[in-house]
């Protein structure tokens, strides 16, 4: 929270996208004044918190590359 508040305060016109595990979507919705968009992280080999969804990794990376 402090980091998001600081970003919003320092860059009030910035579009802030939170990339996180699917459960964090509720967090992003709750704090919509700090987060403009939520992008669910599909997991990745070596990250133990989420079983990687291999079919979603490529599209996730392509989405990240094409964000302005």
CHARMM-style PDB file with segment names, atoms N, HN, CA, C and O in Angstrom:
ATOM      1  N   UNK     1       0.798  -1.197   0.000  1.00  0.00      PROA
ATOM      2  CA  UNK     1       0.000   0.000   0.000  1.00  0.00      PROA
ATOM      3  C   UNK     1       0.842   1.263   0.000  1.00  0.00      PROA
ATOM      4  O   UNK     1       0.566   2.171  -0.784  1.00  0.00      PROA
ATOM      5  N   UNK     2       1.857   1.358   0.847  1.00  0.00      PROA
ATOM      6  HN  UNK     2       2.081   0.621   1.484  1.00  0.00      PROA
ATOM      7  CA  UNK     2       2.653   2.588   0.829  1.00  0.00      PROA
ATOM      8  C   UNK     2       3.292   2.860  -0.529  1.00  0.00      PROA
ATOM      9  O   UNK     2       3.375   4.011  -0.958  1.00  0.00      PROA
ATOM     10  N   UNK     3       3.735   1.822  -1.193  1.00  0.00      PROA
ATOM     11  HN  UNK     3       3.668   0.887  -0.844  1.00  0.00      PROA
ATOM     12  CA  UNK     3       4.361   2.018  -2.507  1.00  0.00      PROA
ATOM     13  C   UNK     3       3.338   2.519  -3.527  1.00  0.00      PROA
ATOM     14  O   UNK     3       3.638   3.418  -4.312  1.00  0.00      PROA
ATOM     15  N   UNK     4       2.143   1.948  -3.520  1.00  0.00      PROA
ATOM     16  HN  UNK     4       1.899   1.218  -2.881  1.00  0.00      PROA
ATOM     17  CA  UNK     4       1.109   2.393  -4.449  1.00  0.00      PROA
ATOM     18  C   UNK     4       0.671   3.820  -4.146  1.00  0.00      PROA
ATOM     19  O   UNK     4       0.452   4.613  -5.062  1.00  0.00      PROA
ATOM     20  N   UNK     5       0.543   4.143  -2.882  1.00  0.00      PROA
ATOM     21  HN  UNK     5       0.721   3.498  -2.138  1.00  0.00      PROA
ATOM     22  CA  UNK     5       0.187   5.531  -2.509  1.00  0.00      PROA
ATOM     23  C   UNK     5       1.263   6.499  -2.977  1.00  0.00      PROA
ATOM     24  O   UNK     5       0.957   7.572  -3.497  1.00  0.00      PROA
ATOM     25  N   UNK     6       2.512   6.123  -2.794  1.00  0.00      PROA
ATOM     26  HN  UNK     6       2.761   5.252  -2.372  1.00  0.00      PROA
ATOM     27  CA  UNK     6       3.620   6.993  -3.207  1.00  0.00      PROA
ATOM     28  C   UNK     6       3.642   7.182  -4.720  1.00  0.00      PROA
ATOM     29  O   UNK     6       3.853   8.291  -5.211  1.00  0.00      PROA
ATOM     30  N   UNK     7       3.421   6.090  -5.460  1.00  0.00      PROA
ATOM     31  HN  UNK     7       3.249   5.189  -5.062  1.00  0.00      PROA
ATOM     32  CA  UNK     7       3.382   6.198  -6.923  1.00  0.00      PROA
ATOM     33  C   UNK     7       2.254   7.121  -7.368  1.00  0.00      PROA
ATOM     34  O   UNK     7       2.454   7.995  -8.211  1.00  0.00      PROA
ATOM     35  N   UNK     8       1.073   6.923  -6.803  1.00  0.00      PROA
ATOM     36  HN  UNK     8       0.910   6.212  -6.119  1.00  0.00      PROA
ATOM     37  CA  UNK     8      -0.076   7.739  -7.189  1.00  0.00      PROA
ATOM     38  C   UNK     8       0.164   9.204  -6.835  1.00  0.00      PROA
ATOM     39  O   UNK     8      -0.198  10.100  -7.597  1.00  0.00      PROA
ATOM     40  N   UNK     9       0.766   9.439  -5.693  1.00  0.00      PROA
ATOM     41  HN  UNK     9       1.059   8.711  -5.073  1.00  0.00      PROA
ATOM     42  CA  UNK     9       1.035  10.809  -5.266  1.00  0.00      PROA
ATOM     43  C   UNK     9       2.079  11.478  -6.168  1.00  0.00      PROA
ATOM     44  O   UNK     9       1.920  12.636  -6.555  1.00  0.00      PROA
ATOM     45  N   UNK    10       3.130  10.756  -6.492  1.00  0.00      PROA
ATOM     46  HN  UNK    10       3.260   9.816  -6.177  1.00  0.00      PROA
ATOM     47  CA  UNK    10       4.214  11.316  -7.303  1.00  0.00      PROA
ATOM     48  C   UNK    10       3.820  11.457  -8.774  1.00  0.00      PROA
ATOM     49  O   UNK    10       4.281  12.369  -9.459  1.00  0.00      PROA
ATOM     50  N   UNK    11       2.972  10.558  -9.251  1.00  0.00      PROA
ATOM     51  HN  UNK    11       2.597   9.817  -8.694  1.00  0.00      PROA
ATOM     52  CA  UNK    11       2.578  10.542 -10.657  1.00  0.00      PROA
ATOM     53  C   UNK    11       1.054  10.431 -10.766  1.00  0.00      PROA
ATOM     54  O   UNK    11       0.539   9.387 -11.167  1.00  0.00      PROA
ATOM     55  N   UNK    12       0.344  11.476 -10.420  1.00  0.00      PROA
ATOM     56  HN  UNK    12       0.763  12.324 -10.095  1.00  0.00      PROA
ATOM     57  CA  UNK    12      -1.122  11.395 -10.366  1.00  0.00      PROA
ATOM     58  C   UNK    12      -1.788  11.077 -11.702  1.00  0.00      PROA
ATOM     59  O   UNK    12      -2.903  10.556 -11.717  1.00  0.00      PROA
ATOM     60  N   UNK    13      -1.138  11.375 -12.818  1.00  0.00      PROA
ATOM     61  HN  UNK    13      -0.232  11.799 -12.806  1.00  0.00      PROA
ATOM     62  CA  UNK    13      -1.737  11.112 -14.131  1.00  0.00      PROA
ATOM     63  C   UNK    13      -1.286   9.791 -14.754  1.00  0.00      PROA
ATOM     64  O   UNK    13      -1.715   9.440 -15.853  1.00  0.00      PROA
ATOM     65  N   UNK    14      -0.416   9.060 -14.047  1.00  0.00      PROA
ATOM     66  HN  UNK    14      -0.068   9.346 -13.154  1.00  0.00      PROA
ATOM     67  CA  UNK    14       0.090   7.792 -14.577  1.00  0.00      PROA
ATOM     68  C   UNK    14      -0.998   6.728 -14.543  1.00  0.00      PROA
ATOM     69  O   UNK    14      -1.878   6.752 -13.683  1.00  0.00      PROA
ATOM     70  N   UNK    15      -0.927   5.802 -15.483  1.00  0.00      PROA
ATOM     71  HN  UNK    15      -0.212   5.783 -16.181  1.00  0.00      PROA
ATOM     72  CA  UNK    15      -1.811   4.638 -15.456  1.00  0.00      PROA
ATOM     73  C   UNK    15      -1.042   3.518 -14.762  1.00  0.00      PROA
ATOM     74  O   UNK    15      -0.019   3.055 -15.266  1.00  0.00      PROA
ATOM     75  N   UNK    16      -1.532   3.092 -13.621  1.00  0.00      PROA
ATOM     76  HN  UNK    16      -2.363   3.469 -13.212  1.00  0.00      PROA
ATOM     77  CA  UNK    16      -0.846   2.092 -12.815  1.00  0.00      PROA
ATOM     78  C   UNK    16      -1.537   0.745 -12.989  1.00  0.00      PROA
ATOM     79  O   UNK    16      -2.726   0.594 -12.708  1.00  0.00      PROA
ATOM     80  N   UNK    17      -0.764  -0.226 -13.459  1.00  0.00      PROA
ATOM     81  HN  UNK    17       0.201  -0.103 -13.687  1.00  0.00      PROA
ATOM     82  CA  UNK    17      -1.258  -1.586 -13.634  1.00  0.00      PROA
ATOM     83  C   UNK    17      -0.591  -2.467 -12.594  1.00  0.00      PROA
ATOM     84  O   UNK    17       0.635  -2.510 -12.497  1.00  0.00      PROA
ATOM     85  N   UNK    18      -1.403  -3.168 -11.820  1.00  0.00      PROA
ATOM     86  HN  UNK    18      -2.399  -3.133 -11.899  1.00  0.00      PROA
ATOM     87  CA  UNK    18      -0.890  -4.118 -10.840  1.00  0.00      PROA
ATOM     88  C   UNK    18      -0.876  -5.496 -11.481  1.00  0.00      PROA
ATOM     89  O   UNK    18      -1.911  -5.987 -11.930  1.00  0.00      PROA
ATOM     90  N   UNK    19       0.286  -6.114 -11.523  1.00  0.00      PROA
ATOM     91  HN  UNK    19       1.127  -5.714 -11.158  1.00  0.00      PROA
ATOM     92  CA  UNK    19       0.425  -7.482 -11.993  1.00  0.00      PROA
ATOM     93  C   UNK    19       0.552  -8.338 -10.748  1.00  0.00      PROA
ATOM     94  O   UNK    19       1.440  -8.126  -9.923  1.00  0.00      PROA
ATOM     95  N   UNK    20      -0.339  -9.303 -10.618  1.00  0.00      PROA
ATOM     96  HN  UNK    20      -1.061  -9.475 -11.288  1.00  0.00      PROA
ATOM     97  CA  UNK    20      -0.315 -10.129  -9.420  1.00  0.00      PROA
ATOM     98  C   UNK    20      -0.999 -11.462  -9.632  1.00  0.00      PROA
ATOM     99  O   UNK    20      -1.573 -11.735 -10.686  1.00  0.00      PROA
ATOM    100  N   UNK    21      -0.921 -12.281  -8.601  1.00  0.00      PROA
ATOM    101  HN  UNK    21      -0.455 -12.060  -7.745  1.00  0.00      PROA
ATOM    102  CA  UNK    21      -1.605 -13.566  -8.635  1.00  0.00      PROA
ATOM    103  C   UNK    21      -3.108 -13.314  -8.670  1.00  0.00      PROA
ATOM    104  O   UNK    21      -3.567 -12.267  -8.213  1.00  0.00      PROA
ATOM    105  N   UNK    22      -3.870 -14.242  -9.198  1.00  0.00      PROA
ATOM    106  HN  UNK    22      -3.498 -15.093  -9.570  1.00  0.00      PROA
ATOM    107  CA  UNK    22      -5.304 -14.010  -9.386  1.00  0.00      PROA
ATOM    108  C   UNK    22      -6.055 -13.515  -8.146  1.00  0.00      PROA
ATOM    109  O   UNK    22      -6.990 -12.724  -8.270  1.00  0.00      PROA
ATOM    110  N   UNK    23      -5.659 -13.971  -6.955  1.00  0.00      PROA
ATOM    111  HN  UNK    23      -4.899 -14.613  -6.854  1.00  0.00      PROA
ATOM    112  CA  UNK    23      -6.359 -13.526  -5.751  1.00  0.00      PROA
ATOM    113  C   UNK    23      -6.206 -12.027  -5.509  1.00  0.00      PROA
ATOM    114  O   UNK    23      -7.020 -11.442  -4.794  1.00  0.00      PROA
ATOM    115  N   UNK    24      -5.198 -11.397  -6.076  1.00  0.00      PROA
ATOM    116  HN  UNK    24      -4.536 -11.872  -6.656  1.00  0.00      PROA
ATOM    117  CA  UNK    24      -4.956  -9.963  -5.859  1.00  0.00      PROA
ATOM    118  C   UNK    24      -5.927  -9.082  -6.642  1.00  0.00      PROA
ATOM    119  O   UNK    24      -5.926  -7.864  -6.468  1.00  0.00      PROA
ATOM    120  N   UNK    25      -6.749  -9.673  -7.493  1.00  0.00      PROA
ATOM    121  HN  UNK    25      -6.750 -10.663  -7.635  1.00  0.00      PROA
ATOM    122  CA  UNK    25      -7.716  -8.875  -8.250  1.00  0.00      PROA
ATOM    123  C   UNK    25      -8.694  -8.183  -7.301  1.00  0.00      PROA
ATOM    124  O   UNK    25      -9.100  -7.049  -7.555  1.00  0.00      PROA
ATOM    125  N   UNK    26      -9.073  -8.848  -6.218  1.00  0.00      PROA
ATOM    126  HN  UNK    26      -8.743  -9.769  -6.012  1.00  0.00      PROA
ATOM    127  CA  UNK    26      -9.957  -8.225  -5.225  1.00  0.00      PROA
ATOM    128  C   UNK    26      -9.276  -7.020  -4.578  1.00  0.00      PROA
ATOM    129  O   UNK    26      -9.918  -6.000  -4.325  1.00  0.00      PROA
ATOM    130  N   UNK    27      -7.984  -7.142  -4.315  1.00  0.00      PROA
ATOM    131  HN  UNK    27      -7.463  -7.970  -4.520  1.00  0.00      PROA
ATOM    132  CA  UNK    27      -7.213  -6.035  -3.756  1.00  0.00      PROA
ATOM    133  C   UNK    27      -7.229  -4.849  -4.711  1.00  0.00      PROA
ATOM    134  O   UNK    27      -7.471  -3.715  -4.297  1.00  0.00      PROA
ATOM    135  N   UNK    28      -6.973  -5.113  -5.987  1.00  0.00      PROA
ATOM    136  HN  UNK    28      -6.777  -6.034  -6.323  1.00  0.00      PROA
ATOM    137  CA  UNK    28      -6.948  -4.045  -6.984  1.00  0.00      PROA
ATOM    138  C   UNK    28      -8.306  -3.361  -7.098  1.00  0.00      PROA
ATOM    139  O   UNK    28      -8.383  -2.142  -7.249  1.00  0.00      PROA
ATOM    140  N   UNK    29      -9.363  -4.143  -7.025  1.00  0.00      PROA
ATOM    141  HN  UNK    29      -9.300  -5.133  -6.901  1.00  0.00      PROA
ATOM    142  CA  UNK    29     -10.709  -3.564  -7.098  1.00  0.00      PROA
ATOM    143  C   UNK    29     -11.002  -2.717  -5.864  1.00  0.00      PROA
ATOM    144  O   UNK    29     -11.607  -1.650  -5.970  1.00  0.00      PROA
ATOM    145  N   UNK    30     -10.582  -3.183  -4.714  1.00  0.00      PROA
ATOM    146  HN  UNK    30     -10.090  -4.050  -4.628  1.00  0.00      PROA
ATOM    147  CA  UNK    30     -10.832  -2.450  -3.466  1.00  0.00      PROA
ATOM    148  C   UNK    30     -10.101  -1.117  -3.430  1.00  0.00      PROA
ATOM    149  O   UNK    30     -10.604  -0.138  -2.879  1.00  0.00      PROA
ATOM    150  N   UNK    31      -8.912  -1.085  -4.022  1.00  0.00      PROA
ATOM    151  HN  UNK    31      -8.504  -1.880  -4.470  1.00  0.00      PROA
ATOM    152  CA  UNK    31      -8.103   0.127  -3.998  1.00  0.00      PROA
ATOM    153  C   UNK    31      -7.996   0.730  -5.392  1.00  0.00      PROA
ATOM    154  O   UNK    31      -6.909   1.089  -5.844  1.00  0.00      PROA
ATOM    155  N   UNK    32      -9.124   0.835  -6.060  1.00  0.00      PROA
ATOM    156  HN  UNK    32     -10.007   0.543  -5.693  1.00  0.00      PROA
ATOM    157  CA  UNK    32      -9.183   1.360  -7.419  1.00  0.00      PROA
ATOM    158  C   UNK    32      -8.669   2.783  -7.555  1.00  0.00      PROA
ATOM    159  O   UNK    32      -8.287   3.197  -8.649  1.00  0.00      PROA
ATOM    160  N   UNK    33      -8.654   3.532  -6.472  1.00  0.00      PROA
ATOM    161  HN  UNK    33      -8.964   3.195  -5.583  1.00  0.00      PROA
ATOM    162  CA  UNK    33      -8.108   4.891  -6.554  1.00  0.00      PROA
ATOM    163  C   UNK    33      -6.584   4.879  -6.705  1.00  0.00      PROA
ATOM    164  O   UNK    33      -5.982   5.879  -7.095  1.00  0.00      PROA
ATOM    165  N   UNK    34      -5.970   3.731  -6.391  1.00  0.00      PROA
ATOM    166  HN  UNK    34      -6.460   2.919  -6.074  1.00  0.00      PROA
ATOM    167  CA  UNK    34      -4.515   3.601  -6.499  1.00  0.00      PROA
ATOM    168  C   UNK    34      -4.088   2.768  -7.700  1.00  0.00      PROA
ATOM    169  O   UNK    34      -2.977   2.926  -8.205  1.00  0.00      PROA
ATOM    170  N   UNK    35      -4.964   1.885  -8.154  1.00  0.00      PROA
ATOM    171  HN  UNK    35      -5.866   1.757  -7.743  1.00  0.00      PROA
ATOM    172  CA  UNK    35      -4.650   0.955  -9.242  1.00  0.00      PROA
ATOM    173  C   UNK    35      -5.669   1.144 -10.356  1.00  0.00      PROA
ATOM    174  O   UNK    35      -6.875   1.080 -10.116  1.00  0.00      PROA
ATOM    175  N   UNK    36      -5.192   1.374 -11.566  1.00  0.00      PROA
ATOM    176  HN  UNK    36      -4.212   1.426 -11.761  1.00  0.00      PROA
ATOM    177  CA  UNK    36      -6.090   1.578 -12.710  1.00  0.00      PROA
ATOM    178  C   UNK    36      -6.491   0.274 -13.383  1.00  0.00      PROA
ATOM    179  O   UNK    36      -7.598   0.149 -13.906  1.00  0.00      PROA
ATOM    180  N   UNK    37      -5.590  -0.686 -13.364  1.00  0.00      PROA
ATOM    181  HN  UNK    37      -4.691  -0.585 -12.938  1.00  0.00      PROA
ATOM    182  CA  UNK    37      -5.840  -1.933 -14.077  1.00  0.00      PROA
ATOM    183  C   UNK    37      -5.151  -3.071 -13.333  1.00  0.00      PROA
ATOM    184  O   UNK    37      -4.129  -2.875 -12.675  1.00  0.00      PROA
ATOM    185  N   UNK    38      -5.725  -4.252 -13.450  1.00  0.00      PROA
ATOM    186  HN  UNK    38      -6.555  -4.410 -13.984  1.00  0.00      PROA
ATOM    187  CA  UNK    38      -5.125  -5.447 -12.865  1.00  0.00      PROA
ATOM    188  C   UNK    38      -4.847  -6.442 -13.977  1.00  0.00      PROA
ATOM    189  O   UNK    38      -5.700  -6.684 -14.831  1.00  0.00      PROA
ATOM    190  N   UNK    39      -3.655  -7.016 -13.965  1.00  0.00      PROA
ATOM    191  HN  UNK    39      -2.962  -6.819 -13.272  1.00  0.00      PROA
ATOM    192  CA  UNK    39      -3.273  -8.021 -14.947  1.00  0.00      PROA
ATOM    193  C   UNK    39      -2.864  -9.274 -14.180  1.00  0.00      PROA
ATOM    194  O   UNK    39      -1.843  -9.271 -13.493  1.00  0.00      PROA
ATOM    195  N   UNK    40      -3.658 -10.356 -14.290  1.00  0.00      PROA
ATOM    196  HN  UNK    40      -4.488 -10.358 -14.848  1.00  0.00      PROA
ATOM    197  CA  UNK    40      -3.326 -11.566 -13.532  1.00  0.00      PROA
ATOM    198  C   UNK    40      -2.068 -12.252 -14.061  1.00  0.00      PROA
ATOM    199  O   UNK    40      -1.896 -12.428 -15.267  1.00  0.00      PROA
ATOM    200  N   UNK    41      -1.206 -12.628 -13.140  1.00  0.00      PROA
ATOM    201  HN  UNK    41      -1.345 -12.484 -12.160  1.00  0.00      PROA
ATOM    202  CA  UNK    41       0.031 -13.330 -13.461  1.00  0.00      PROA
ATOM    203  C   UNK    41      -0.270 -14.823 -13.538  1.00  0.00      PROA
ATOM    204  O   UNK    41      -0.779 -15.393 -12.573  1.00  0.00      PROA
ATOM    205  N   UNK    42       0.035 -15.471 -14.668  1.00  0.00      PROA
ATOM    206  HN  UNK    42       0.448 -15.007 -15.451  1.00  0.00      PROA
ATOM    207  CA  UNK    42      -0.350 -16.870 -14.844  1.00  0.00      PROA
ATOM    208  C   UNK    42       0.602 -17.872 -14.194  1.00  0.00      PROA
ATOM    209  O   UNK    42       0.477 -19.076 -14.417  1.00  0.00      PROA
ATOM    210  N   UNK    43       1.534 -17.398 -13.407  1.00  0.00      PROA
ATOM    211  HN  UNK    43       1.636 -16.420 -13.225  1.00  0.00      PROA
ATOM    212  CA  UNK    43       2.541 -18.289 -12.850  1.00  0.00      PROA
ATOM    213  C   UNK    43       3.670 -18.479 -13.850  1.00  0.00      PROA
ATOM    214  O   UNK    43       3.550 -18.128 -15.024  1.00  0.00      PROA
ATOM    215  N   UNK    44       4.745 -19.030 -13.373  1.00  0.00      PROA
ATOM    216  HN  UNK    44       4.843 -19.316 -12.419  1.00  0.00      PROA
ATOM    217  CA  UNK    44       5.902 -19.252 -14.235  1.00  0.00      PROA
ATOM    218  C   UNK    44       6.747 -20.335 -13.573  1.00  0.00      PROA
ATOM    219  O   UNK    44       6.812 -20.390 -12.345  1.00  0.00      PROA
ATOM    220  N   UNK    45       7.394 -21.195 -14.351  1.00  0.00      PROA
ATOM    221  HN  UNK    45       7.341 -21.150 -15.349  1.00  0.00      PROA
ATOM    222  CA  UNK    45       8.238 -22.232 -13.749  1.00  0.00      PROA
ATOM    223  C   UNK    45       9.266 -21.614 -12.797  1.00  0.00      PROA
ATOM    224  O   UNK    45       9.964 -20.663 -13.148  1.00  0.00      PROA
ATOM    225  N   UNK    46       9.343 -22.168 -11.602  1.00  0.00      PROA
ATOM    226  HN  UNK    46       8.776 -22.940 -11.317  1.00  0.00      PROA
ATOM    227  CA  UNK    46      10.278 -21.667 -10.603  1.00  0.00      PROA
ATOM    228  C   UNK    46       9.641 -20.749  -9.577  1.00  0.00      PROA
ATOM    229  O   UNK    46      10.252 -20.467  -8.547  1.00  0.00      PROA
ATOM    230  N   UNK    47       8.419 -20.270  -9.834  1.00  0.00      PROA
ATOM    231  HN  UNK    47       7.922 -20.499 -10.671  1.00  0.00      PROA
ATOM    232  CA  UNK    47       7.683 -19.462  -8.868  1.00  0.00      PROA
ATOM    233  C   UNK    47       6.728 -20.400  -8.123  1.00  0.00      PROA
ATOM    234  O   UNK    47       5.753 -20.865  -8.713  1.00  0.00      PROA
ATOM    235  N   UNK    48       6.979 -20.685  -6.859  1.00  0.00      PROA
ATOM    236  HN  UNK    48       7.771 -20.307  -6.379  1.00  0.00      PROA
ATOM    237  CA  UNK    48       6.192 -21.705  -6.170  1.00  0.00      PROA
ATOM    238  C   UNK    48       4.771 -21.279  -5.778  1.00  0.00      PROA
ATOM    239  O   UNK    48       3.950 -22.138  -5.457  1.00  0.00      PROA
ATOM    240  N   UNK    49       4.465 -20.000  -5.796  1.00  0.00      PROA
ATOM    241  HN  UNK    49       5.132 -19.302  -6.058  1.00  0.00      PROA
ATOM    242  CA  UNK    49       3.169 -19.532  -5.318  1.00  0.00      PROA
ATOM    243  C   UNK    49       1.996 -19.940  -6.193  1.00  0.00      PROA
ATOM    244  O   UNK    49       0.868 -20.029  -5.708  1.00  0.00      PROA
ATOM    245  N   UNK    50       2.238 -20.182  -7.445  1.00  0.00      PROA
ATOM    246  HN  UNK    50       3.154 -20.109  -7.839  1.00  0.00      PROA
ATOM    247  CA  UNK    50       1.155 -20.481  -8.389  1.00  0.00      PROA
ATOM    248  C   UNK    50       1.643 -21.543  -9.363  1.00  0.00      PROA
ATOM    249  O   UNK    50       2.739 -21.431  -9.911  1.00  0.00      PROA
ATOM    250  N   UNK    51       0.841 -22.562  -9.577  1.00  0.00      PROA
ATOM    251  HN  UNK    51      -0.049 -22.654  -9.132  1.00  0.00      PROA
ATOM    252  CA  UNK    51       1.180 -23.565 -10.583  1.00  0.00      PROA
ATOM    253  C   UNK    51       1.107 -22.890 -11.950  1.00  0.00      PROA
ATOM    254  O   UNK    51       0.075 -22.324 -12.312  1.00  0.00      PROA
ATOM    255  N   UNK    52       2.201 -22.950 -12.707  1.00  0.00      PROA
ATOM    256  HN  UNK    52       3.039 -23.409 -12.413  1.00  0.00      PROA
ATOM    257  CA  UNK    52       2.206 -22.264 -14.009  1.00  0.00      PROA
ATOM    258  C   UNK    52       1.118 -22.785 -14.941  1.00  0.00      PROA
ATOM    259  O   UNK    52       0.938 -23.992 -15.101  1.00  0.00      PROA
ATOM    260  N   UNK    53       0.409 -21.858 -15.543  1.00  0.00      PROA
ATOM    261  HN  UNK    53       0.556 -20.877 -15.413  1.00  0.00      PROA
ATOM    262  CA  UNK    53      -0.564 -22.195 -16.582  1.00  0.00      PROA
ATOM    263  C   UNK    53       0.129 -21.935 -17.918  1.00  0.00      PROA
ATOM    264  O   UNK    53       0.022 -20.856 -18.502  1.00  0.00      PROA
ATOM    265  N   UNK    54       0.836 -22.951 -18.373  1.00  0.00      PROA
ATOM    266  HN  UNK    54       0.923 -23.827 -17.899  1.00  0.00      PROA
ATOM    267  CA  UNK    54       1.692 -22.811 -19.555  1.00  0.00      PROA
ATOM    268  C   UNK    54       0.990 -22.190 -20.747  1.00  0.00      PROA
ATOM    269  O   UNK    54       1.582 -21.378 -21.457  1.00  0.00      PROA
ATOM    270  N   UNK    55      -0.258 -22.556 -20.978  1.00  0.00      PROA
ATOM    271  HN  UNK    55      -0.739 -23.216 -20.400  1.00  0.00      PROA
ATOM    272  CA  UNK    55      -0.969 -22.029 -22.141  1.00  0.00      PROA
ATOM    273  C   UNK    55      -1.221 -20.528 -22.026  1.00  0.00      PROA
ATOM    274  O   UNK    55      -1.460 -19.868 -23.037  1.00  0.00      PROA
ATOM    275  N   UNK    56      -1.170 -19.979 -20.812  1.00  0.00      PROA
ATOM    276  HN  UNK    56      -0.976 -20.515 -19.991  1.00  0.00      PROA
ATOM    277  CA  UNK    56      -1.439 -18.554 -20.614  1.00  0.00      PROA
ATOM    278  C   UNK    56      -0.183 -17.689 -20.550  1.00  0.00      PROA
ATOM    279  O   UNK    56      -0.271 -16.466 -20.657  1.00  0.00      PROA
ATOM    280  N   UNK    57       0.979 -18.305 -20.377  1.00  0.00      PROA
ATOM    281  HN  UNK    57       1.051 -19.299 -20.290  1.00  0.00      PROA
ATOM    282  CA  UNK    57       2.212 -17.533 -20.193  1.00  0.00      PROA
ATOM    283  C   UNK    57       2.542 -16.700 -21.428  1.00  0.00      PROA
ATOM    284  O   UNK    57       2.864 -15.518 -21.308  1.00  0.00      PROA
ATOM    285  N   UNK    58       2.467 -17.299 -22.601  1.00  0.00      PROA
ATOM    286  HN  UNK    58       2.206 -18.259 -22.699  1.00  0.00      PROA
ATOM    287  CA  UNK    58       2.821 -16.574 -23.836  1.00  0.00      PROA
ATOM    288  C   UNK    58       1.881 -15.394 -24.045  1.00  0.00      PROA
ATOM    289  O   UNK    58       2.342 -14.294 -24.351  1.00  0.00      PROA
ATOM    290  N   UNK    59       0.582 -15.593 -23.889  1.00  0.00      PROA
ATOM    291  HN  UNK    59       0.208 -16.487 -23.640  1.00  0.00      PROA
ATOM    292  CA  UNK    59      -0.354 -14.482 -24.098  1.00  0.00      PROA
ATOM    293  C   UNK    59      -0.161 -13.395 -23.044  1.00  0.00      PROA
ATOM    294  O   UNK    59      -0.316 -12.212 -23.347  1.00  0.00      PROA
ATOM    295  N   UNK    60       0.176 -13.777 -21.809  1.00  0.00      PROA
ATOM    296  HN  UNK    60       0.302 -14.738 -21.563  1.00  0.00      PROA
ATOM    297  CA  UNK    60       0.477 -12.800 -20.765  1.00  0.00      PROA
ATOM    298  C   UNK    60       1.678 -11.937 -21.167  1.00  0.00      PROA
ATOM    299  O   UNK    60       1.631 -10.711 -21.069  1.00  0.00      PROA
ATOM    300  N   UNK    61       2.739 -12.581 -21.614  1.00  0.00      PROA
ATOM    301  HN  UNK    61       2.777 -13.577 -21.693  1.00  0.00      PROA
ATOM    302  CA  UNK    61       3.936 -11.841 -22.017  1.00  0.00      PROA
ATOM    303  C   UNK    61       3.670 -10.939 -23.215  1.00  0.00      PROA
ATOM    304  O   UNK    61       4.171  -9.815 -23.266  1.00  0.00      PROA
ATOM    305  N   UNK    62       2.894 -11.413 -24.169  1.00  0.00      PROA
ATOM    306  HN  UNK    62       2.487 -12.325 -24.127  1.00  0.00      PROA
ATOM    307  CA  UNK    62       2.543 -10.581 -25.328  1.00  0.00      PROA
ATOM    308  C   UNK    62       1.710  -9.379 -24.896  1.00  0.00      PROA
ATOM    309  O   UNK    62       1.915  -8.274 -25.397  1.00  0.00      PROA
ATOM    310  N   UNK    63       0.787  -9.580 -23.988  1.00  0.00      PROA
ATOM    311  HN  UNK    63       0.621 -10.479 -23.582  1.00  0.00      PROA
ATOM    312  CA  UNK    63      -0.014  -8.467 -23.478  1.00  0.00      PROA
ATOM    313  C   UNK    63       0.878  -7.420 -22.814  1.00  0.00      PROA
ATOM    314  O   UNK    63       0.705  -6.220 -23.027  1.00  0.00      PROA
ATOM    315  N   UNK    64       1.829  -7.884 -22.009  1.00  0.00      PROA
ATOM    316  HN  UNK    64       1.969  -8.859 -21.836  1.00  0.00      PROA
ATOM    317  CA  UNK    64       2.750  -6.959 -21.330  1.00  0.00      PROA
ATOM    318  C   UNK    64       3.582  -6.172 -22.343  1.00  0.00      PROA
ATOM    319  O   UNK    64       3.825  -4.981 -22.151  1.00  0.00      PROA
ATOM    320  N   UNK    65       4.009  -6.814 -23.394  1.00  0.00      PROA
ATOM    321  HN  UNK    65       3.812  -7.782 -23.550  1.00  0.00      PROA
ATOM    322  CA  UNK    65       4.814  -6.136 -24.402  1.00  0.00      PROA
ATOM    323  C   UNK    65       4.029  -5.082 -25.164  1.00  0.00      PROA
ATOM    324  O   UNK    65       4.598  -4.078 -25.592  1.00  0.00      PROA
ATOM    325  N   UNK    66       2.741  -5.294 -25.339  1.00  0.00      PROA
ATOM    326  HN  UNK    66       2.279  -6.110 -24.991  1.00  0.00      PROA
ATOM    327  CA  UNK    66       1.938  -4.386 -26.150  1.00  0.00      PROA
ATOM    328  C   UNK    66       1.236  -3.303 -25.352  1.00  0.00      PROA
ATOM    329  O   UNK    66       0.554  -2.455 -25.928  1.00  0.00      PROA
ATOM    330  N   UNK    67       1.392  -3.318 -24.039  1.00  0.00      PROA
ATOM    331  HN  UNK    67       1.946  -4.007 -23.572  1.00  0.00      PROA
ATOM    332  CA  UNK    67       0.812  -2.245 -23.229  1.00  0.00      PROA
ATOM    333  C   UNK    67       1.570  -0.960 -23.504  1.00  0.00      PROA
ATOM    334  O   UNK    67       2.796  -0.975 -23.605  1.00  0.00      PROA
ATOM    335  N   UNK    68       0.858   0.153 -23.626  1.00  0.00      PROA
ATOM    336  HN  UNK    68      -0.138   0.166 -23.544  1.00  0.00      PROA
ATOM    337  CA  UNK    68       1.563   1.424 -23.904  1.00  0.00      PROA
ATOM    338  C   UNK    68       2.406   1.889 -22.739  1.00  0.00      PROA
ATOM    339  OT1 UNK    68       3.052   2.934 -22.822  1.00  0.00      PROA
TER     340      UNK     68
END
